[in-house]
Amino acid sequence: MLTDSHFPIALLLTLLAGLSTGLGGVIVLLTKKFSTKTLSFALGFSAGVMLFISMTELFAEANAGLRTVFGEKTGLLYTVLAFFAGIAIIALIDNLIPSKENPHEYSAAPSSGGTIQDGDSSRLMRLGLFSVIAIAIHNFPEGMATFVSAMENPQTGISIAVAVAIHNIPEGIMVAIPIYYATRKRGKAVGNAFLSGLAEPVGGVAGYLLLSRIFDNSLNGVVLAVVAGIMTYIALDELLPSAEKFGHHHLSIIGVITGMAVMAASLILI
């Protein structure tokens, strides 16, 4: 049962969990040396984070929620349909962008000597903004879960908030890295990382206001599956190809594996 007296602690926990995304940006702020090798690894790391979250958390949670409402087979069917709907949505948006401005159509190789050209900056800025949007969408239902859990039981809310915070740190890195490389402004990179995390408390308050009316297991499942599809597309069509374009194939793959390992460790340890 939701208890109004728990509102302050629920809001605080959700806010802190969301702001932890900015800690990933702070890591970028404290990093003094940047090169194409660093970027290749970091983008691969980001792809690994997105893929692991999408496949092991979001899709699984969406399927579990929809199965409780529609049954095993129908629930799985709706989960799969929502997942590919998410891919279709972001793919449509991607294809509506003129090829001249579309980072996926960028074909020039990065400059030699470990530096990044002006053309790369445009691509990376758009990549960073895509990541901000994706993480904000991802954080919205997370905020709902954290906030509502804390309203019901603050102890449970604390556990969930800590888990979410740990997850959000590498996501902040994912947002900040391409924006820093595009602008060379650490403040802007960190600011966007914090901004993507603010969807967490917004989602929490929205969940509190709307949960009893329209937000049920079926809608939650659909939202999570759609977000999983969006994040999978971004990882495979944007982050990983971008990592490869900077000429360090093995580093980008090591980054993918490392990103997955970090997220897996956070699940095991919490």
KOLVEX-936714 format. One line per field, with one value per residue (C-alpha): residue number from 1; x negated, y negated, z; residue in one letter. Coordinates in Angstrom, 2 decimals. Each point is the difference from the previous one (the first is absolute). Layout:
<sites>
nr: [NUM,...] $
u: [X,...] $
v: [Y,...] $
w: [Z,...] $
rest: [A,...] $
</sites>
This chain:
<sites>
nr: [1,2,3,4,5,6,7,8,9,10,11,12,13,14,15,16,17,18,19,20,21,22,23,24,25,26,27,28,29,30,31,32,33,34,35,36,37,38,39,40,41,42,43,44,45,46,47,48,49,50,51,52,53,54,55,56,57,58,59,60,61,62,63,64,65,66,67,68,69,70,71,72,73,74,75,76,77,78,79,80,81,82,83,84,85,86,87,88,89,90,91,92,93,94,95,96,97,98,99,100,101,102,103,104,105,106,107,108,109,110,111,112,113,114,115,116,117,118,119,120,121,122,123,124,125,126,127,128,129,130,131,132,133,134,135,136,137,138,139,140,141,142,143,144,145,146,147,148,149,150,151,152,153,154,155,156,157,158,159,160,161,162,163,164,165,166,167,168,169,170,171,172,173,174,175,176,177,178,179,180,181,182,183,184,185,186,187,188,189,190,191,192,193,194,195,196,197,198,199,200,201,202,203,204,205,206,207,208,209,210,211,212,213,214,215,216,217,218,219,220,221,222,223,224,225,226,227,228,229,230,231,232,233,234,235,236,237,238,239,240,241,242,243,244,245,246,247,248,249,250,251,252,253,254,255,256,257,258,259,260,261,262,263,264,265,266,267,268,269,270] $
u: [0.00,-1.31,-0.56,-0.12,-2.34,-2.65,0.17,-3.13,-2.26,1.37,-0.68,-3.50,-0.94,1.27,-1.81,-3.30,0.33,0.58,-2.82,-2.45,0.07,-1.95,-2.76,-0.84,-0.38,-2.26,-2.27,-0.34,-0.72,-2.85,-1.53,-2.94,-1.08,2.31,-0.85,1.73,-0.96,1.81,3.01,0.08,-0.08,2.53,2.53,-0.40,0.49,3.17,1.31,-0.64,1.88,3.01,0.11,-0.32,2.68,2.33,-0.37,-0.35,2.08,2.46,1.16,0.20,1.93,2.34,0.68,0.62,2.49,1.89,0.11,1.75,2.73,0.34,-1.47,-3.30,0.30,2.06,-2.12,-3.18,1.59,0.90,-3.50,-1.63,2.37,-0.67,-3.76,-0.03,2.39,-2.69,-2.57,2.39,0.67,-3.65,-0.85,2.74,-1.32,-3.50,1.10,1.95,-3.24,-1.56,-3.02,-2.21,0.74,0.42,-2.97,0.68,-0.63,-3.29,-2.74,-3.18,-2.64,-1.26,-3.22,-3.32,-2.20,2.68,1.87,3.61,1.08,2.79,2.20,-0.30,1.18,3.34,0.55,-0.90,2.22,3.03,-1.03,-0.21,3.44,1.49,-1.52,1.47,3.48,-0.38,-1.25,2.68,2.69,-1.67,-0.20,3.67,1.41,-2.96,1.02,3.54,-1.21,-2.32,2.51,2.99,-2.09,-1.24,3.55,1.07,-3.11,-2.97,-2.38,0.83,-0.26,-3.54,-1.13,1.51,-1.42,-3.53,0.29,1.31,-2.74,-2.73,1.62,0.21,-3.70,-1.19,3.04,-1.26,-3.35,1.84,1.73,-2.99,-2.75,1.39,1.22,-3.42,-1.71,2.47,-0.30,-3.22,2.02,-0.06,2.71,2.40,-0.76,0.61,3.08,1.62,-0.83,1.79,2.86,0.65,0.25,2.67,2.55,-0.27,1.75,2.40,0.95,0.34,2.44,1.91,0.25,1.34,2.64,1.05,-0.71,3.39,1.76,-1.77,-3.44,0.38,-2.10,1.01,-0.91,-3.22,-0.95,0.64,-2.04,-2.95,0.02,0.15,-2.92,-1.95,0.51,-1.06,-3.16,-0.90,0.27,-2.14,-2.66,-0.20,0.61,-1.72,-2.34,-1.76,-0.46,-1.27,-2.54,-1.15,-0.37,-2.75,-2.19,-0.42,2.05,-1.37,0.25,3.63,0.85,-1.88,2.06,3.24,-1.01,-1.15,3.28,1.96,-2.22,0.43,3.78,-0.01,-2.13,2.40,2.87,-1.90,-1.30,3.28] $
v: [0.00,-3.45,-2.13,-3.78,-0.35,1.81,-2.58,-2.00,3.05,1.47,-3.23,-0.30,3.59,-0.37,-3.32,1.43,3.07,-2.23,-2.42,2.89,-0.03,-3.24,1.83,1.73,-3.43,-1.06,2.95,-1.46,-3.41,1.47,1.83,-2.06,1.90,0.80,1.78,1.99,3.13,-1.33,-0.89,3.37,1.83,-2.34,0.28,3.79,-0.09,-2.01,2.47,2.84,-1.84,-0.60,3.54,1.62,-2.21,0.57,3.77,1.04,-2.62,-1.98,2.81,2.48,-2.41,-0.91,3.65,0.81,-2.85,0.80,3.74,-0.69,-1.85,1.94,3.41,1.57,0.18,-3.13,-1.97,1.03,-0.89,-3.50,-0.43,0.92,-2.24,-2.95,0.65,-0.13,-2.97,-1.85,0.92,-1.13,-3.34,-0.95,1.36,-2.17,-3.05,0.87,0.30,-3.26,-1.86,-1.30,2.10,-3.10,-0.47,3.65,1.34,3.50,-1.19,-1.62,1.74,-1.95,1.78,-1.62,-1.86,1.69,-0.54,0.69,-3.29,-0.70,-2.07,-2.59,2.44,2.46,-2.66,-0.42,3.74,0.33,-2.88,1.62,3.32,-1.61,-1.59,3.34,1.51,-2.76,0.71,3.78,-0.15,-2.50,2.33,2.91,-1.89,-0.98,3.47,0.60,-3.13,1.30,3.30,-1.65,-2.62,2.31,2.66,-2.61,-1.25,3.53,0.94,-2.39,2.89,1.60,-3.40,-0.48,3.34,-0.77,-3.55,1.29,2.57,-2.62,-2.45,2.55,0.70,-3.70,-0.81,1.81,-1.41,-3.48,0.87,1.10,-3.38,-2.18,1.54,-0.77,-3.46,-0.87,1.11,-2.00,-3.25,0.33,-1.50,2.17,-2.07,0.61,3.72,0.27,-2.22,2.25,3.05,-1.56,-1.10,3.55,1.11,-2.57,2.17,2.27,-2.29,-1.21,3.61,0.60,-2.85,0.95,3.55,-1.22,-2.16,2.42,3.52,0.59,-1.22,1.15,1.48,3.75,3.09,0.12,-3.63,0.29,3.12,-1.65,-3.08,2.10,2.15,-3.06,-1.58,3.27,-0.11,-3.63,0.61,3.13,-1.93,-2.85,2.43,1.95,-2.75,-2.95,0.78,3.11,-1.24,-3.31,1.84,1.97,-3.15,-1.26,2.87,2.10,3.15,2.05,-2.89,-0.60,3.69,0.02,-3.06,1.85,2.95,-2.29,-1.93,3.23,1.24,-3.20,0.16,3.73,-0.66,-2.69,2.49,2.68,-2.29,-1.77] $
w: [0.00,-0.95,3.09,-0.42,2.99,-2.05,-2.81,1.05,0.32,-3.24,-1.87,1.49,-0.86,-3.55,-0.45,1.28,-2.22,-3.01,0.77,0.22,-3.80,0.31,1.88,-3.26,-1.53,2.86,-0.80,-3.49,1.57,2.05,-2.94,-1.29,-3.10,-2.90,-3.25,-2.71,1.95,3.07,-2.11,-1.75,3.34,1.63,-2.82,0.05,3.77,-0.49,-2.56,2.45,2.75,-2.24,-1.39,3.42,1.56,-2.93,-0.22,3.64,1.83,-2.07,-2.29,2.87,2.24,-2.84,-0.75,3.67,0.33,-3.19,0.77,3.30,-1.90,-3.26,0.74,-1.04,-3.81,-0.59,2.46,-1.81,-3.35,1.21,1.47,-3.31,-1.97,2.32,-0.19,-3.80,0.08,1.96,-2.65,-2.75,1.72,0.39,-3.48,-1.50,1.83,-1.20,-3.63,0.11,0.74,-3.26,-0.94,0.01,3.70,0.95,1.98,-1.35,-3.55,0.91,-1.99,0.50,2.03,3.18,-0.32,0.54,2.98,2.59,-0.48,-0.88,-3.00,-0.21,-1.92,2.84,2.45,-1.79,0.01,3.66,1.11,-1.59,1.52,3.41,-0.35,-1.08,3.14,2.20,-1.39,0.31,3.58,0.98,-1.36,1.75,3.30,-0.04,0.87,2.33,1.88,0.27,1.43,2.52,1.12,0.38,1.78,2.48,0.54,0.90,1.99,0.46,0.71,-3.33,-1.65,1.33,-1.45,-3.39,0.00,0.68,-2.80,-2.42,0.99,-0.75,-3.37,-0.81,0.40,-3.17,-1.80,0.89,-1.54,-3.13,-0.26,0.89,-2.14,-3.49,1.05,1.42,-3.19,-2.08,1.98,2.02,2.86,3.10,1.67,-2.86,0.05,3.75,-0.20,-2.59,2.10,2.98,-2.25,-1.23,3.63,0.90,-1.78,3.04,2.54,-2.70,-0.66,3.72,0.54,-3.16,1.27,3.32,-1.70,-2.72,1.24,1.54,-3.17,-3.14,0.77,0.50,-0.70,-3.65,-0.75,2.01,-1.94,-3.35,0.95,1.20,-3.16,-2.27,1.87,-0.31,-3.76,-0.24,2.04,-1.99,-3.26,1.30,1.26,-3.27,-2.55,1.68,2.87,-1.30,-3.60,1.39,2.14,-3.05,-2.13,2.27,-1.14,3.14,-0.56,2.88,2.46,-0.94,0.54,3.30,0.91,-0.80,2.17,2.82,-0.10,0.26,2.83,2.02,-0.29,0.84,3.07,1.19,-0.23,1.90,2.74,0.78] $
rest: [M,L,T,D,S,H,F,P,I,A,L,L,L,T,L,L,A,G,L,S,T,G,L,G,G,V,I,V,L,L,T,K,K,F,S,T,K,T,L,S,F,A,L,G,F,S,A,G,V,M,L,F,I,S,M,T,E,L,F,A,E,A,N,A,G,L,R,T,V,F,G,E,K,T,G,L,L,Y,T,V,L,A,F,F,A,G,I,A,I,I,A,L,I,D,N,L,I,P,S,K,E,N,P,H,E,Y,S,A,A,P,S,S,G,G,T,I,Q,D,G,D,S,S,R,L,M,R,L,G,L,F,S,V,I,A,I,A,I,H,N,F,P,E,G,M,A,T,F,V,S,A,M,E,N,P,Q,T,G,I,S,I,A,V,A,V,A,I,H,N,I,P,E,G,I,M,V,A,I,P,I,Y,Y,A,T,R,K,R,G,K,A,V,G,N,A,F,L,S,G,L,A,E,P,V,G,G,V,A,G,Y,L,L,L,S,R,I,F,D,N,S,L,N,G,V,V,L,A,V,V,A,G,I,M,T,Y,I,A,L,D,E,L,L,P,S,A,E,K,F,G,H,H,H,L,S,I,I,G,V,I,T,G,M,A,V,M,A,A,S,L,I,L,I] $
</sites>
